[in-house]
Amino acid sequence: MLEANVYWDMVPQPDMWDAQGMFIHRSWILDRMLGYKEGHIYIPQFMPTNLSPGTVFSLRDTIRHEYGHAFAHYYPELIRKSQAFVDVFGAPYDSYDPVDMPEEAFFTTYAAGMPMEDFAETFMVYIRRKGELHPRHTNRLLKRKWKFVERVIKQA
């Protein structure tokens, strides 16, 4: 993969107030003014969501998730411009609309929000599990996503 650095961010961007991390696909003028660069990952040091009772986020999983976005950014022909991606995830990577799939077709609730998050969450779980799908995941659509991630990682 091309270089995607991880930066510990002292003050998160205003639109990142509830995010555990952020990958910059495209830097806008405000991003650049604040020092954010396209193609890199930013992890905020403090987030209001960290104060919510019962919320526990693994830094490792956050970084794995953001590297999923980095993978899509640096290998657009495999993800962002791929009809195979649309066939498996239900819409283009850059679509901001949720996809109509059953709840069990997603690894996390967050993944159901939009295809890019579904891919990043699937990528995160794939890396965490070292490519071994847990036997409890029996949904056919979930297995297709897993196989897609496995295939594109090998192609990169």
C-alpha positions in Angstrom: 0.0 0.0 0.0 1.2 3.5 -0.6 2.0 5.6 2.5 -0.8 6.5 4.8 0.5 8.0 8.0 -1.4 8.0 11.3 -1.4 11.3 13.2 -2.4 11.9 16.8 -4.7 14.9 16.5 -4.8 17.4 19.4 -8.0 19.1 18.3 -10.3 17.2 16.0 -12.0 18.9 13.1 -15.5 20.3 13.8 -17.1 17.7 11.5 -15.3 14.9 13.4 -16.7 15.7 16.9 -18.1 12.1 17.3 -15.6 10.2 15.2 -13.0 7.8 16.6 -10.7 8.6 13.7 -10.8 10.1 10.2 -9.1 9.3 6.9 -8.8 12.3 4.5 -9.8 11.1 1.0 -10.0 14.7 -0.3 -8.6 17.7 1.5 -10.7 20.9 1.3 -9.3 24.4 1.9 -10.3 24.3 5.6 -8.7 20.9 6.0 -5.4 22.2 4.5 -5.6 25.4 6.7 -5.9 23.1 9.8 -2.9 21.0 8.6 -4.8 18.0 7.4 -3.4 16.2 4.3 -5.1 14.0 1.8 -4.2 10.3 2.1 -3.6 10.2 5.9 -5.3 9.1 9.1 -6.1 11.4 12.0 -6.9 10.0 15.5 -8.2 12.7 17.9 -6.8 12.7 21.4 -10.1 13.7 23.0 -13.7 13.1 21.8 -17.0 13.9 23.5 -18.2 10.4 22.8 -15.4 9.1 25.1 -17.4 10.5 28.0 -20.5 8.5 27.2 -21.0 5.6 29.7 -20.6 2.2 28.1 -18.7 3.4 25.1 -15.4 1.5 24.6 -13.4 1.8 21.4 -10.2 0.0 20.7 -7.5 2.2 19.2 -6.3 -0.8 17.2 -9.7 -1.3 15.7 -10.1 2.4 14.9 -6.7 2.3 13.1 -7.7 -0.9 11.3 -10.9 0.7 10.2 -9.2 3.9 9.0 -6.7 1.8 7.1 -9.7 0.3 5.3 -10.5 3.8 4.0 -6.8 4.3 3.1 -6.9 1.0 1.1 -9.9 2.2 -0.8 -8.1 5.6 -1.4 -4.9 4.1 -2.6 -6.4 1.3 -4.7 -9.4 3.0 -6.3 -9.5 0.5 -9.2 -10.2 -2.3 -6.7 -12.7 -0.4 -4.5 -13.9 3.1 -5.5 -14.2 2.4 -9.3 -15.2 -1.2 -9.0 -18.4 -2.7 -10.2 -17.6 -5.8 -8.1 -17.7 -3.5 -5.0 -21.1 -2.3 -6.0 -22.3 -5.9 -6.5 -21.1 -6.9 -3.1 -21.7 -3.8 -0.9 -24.9 -2.7 -2.7 -23.8 0.8 -3.9 -20.6 2.6 -4.9 -18.0 3.2 -2.1 -18.6 7.0 -2.2 -22.4 6.7 -1.7 -23.7 8.4 1.4 -26.9 6.5 1.5 -27.5 3.3 3.6 -27.9 0.1 1.6 -31.0 -2.0 2.0 -29.6 -5.2 3.5 -30.7 -7.2 6.6 -29.0 -6.3 9.9 -27.1 -9.6 9.9 -25.4 -8.6 6.6 -23.2 -6.1 8.6 -20.4 -6.7 11.0 -21.4 -3.7 13.1 -24.3 -1.3 13.4 -22.0 1.5 12.1 -21.3 -0.5 8.9 -25.0 -0.2 8.0 -24.7 3.6 7.6 -23.1 3.7 4.2 -21.0 1.5 1.8 -17.7 3.1 2.6 -18.2 2.4 6.4 -19.4 -1.1 5.6 -16.2 -1.8 3.7 -14.0 -0.2 6.4 -15.7 -2.2 9.2 -15.4 -5.4 7.2 -11.8 -4.6 6.5 -11.2 -4.0 10.2 -12.8 -7.3 11.3 -10.9 -9.1 8.5 -7.5 -7.8 9.8 -8.4 -8.3 13.5 -9.4 -11.9 12.8 -6.3 -12.5 10.5 -8.5 -13.6 7.7 -10.4 -16.2 9.6 -14.2 -15.7 9.5 -15.8 -16.6 12.8 -18.2 -19.6 12.4 -21.1 -17.6 13.9 -21.1 -15.4 10.8 -23.3 -17.4 8.5 -25.1 -14.7 6.5 -24.5 -15.1 2.8 -24.1 -11.4 2.1 -21.6 -11.0 5.0 -19.6 -13.9 3.6 -19.5 -12.2 0.1 -18.2 -9.0 1.7 -15.5 -11.1 3.5 -14.5 -12.8 0.3 -14.3 -9.5 -1.5 -12.0 -8.0 1.1 -9.8 -11.1 1.0 -9.6 -11.0 -2.8 -8.7 -7.3 -3.0 -6.1 -7.5 -0.3 -4.4 -10.3 -2.3 -4.6 -8.2 -5.5 -3.0 -5.1 -4.0 
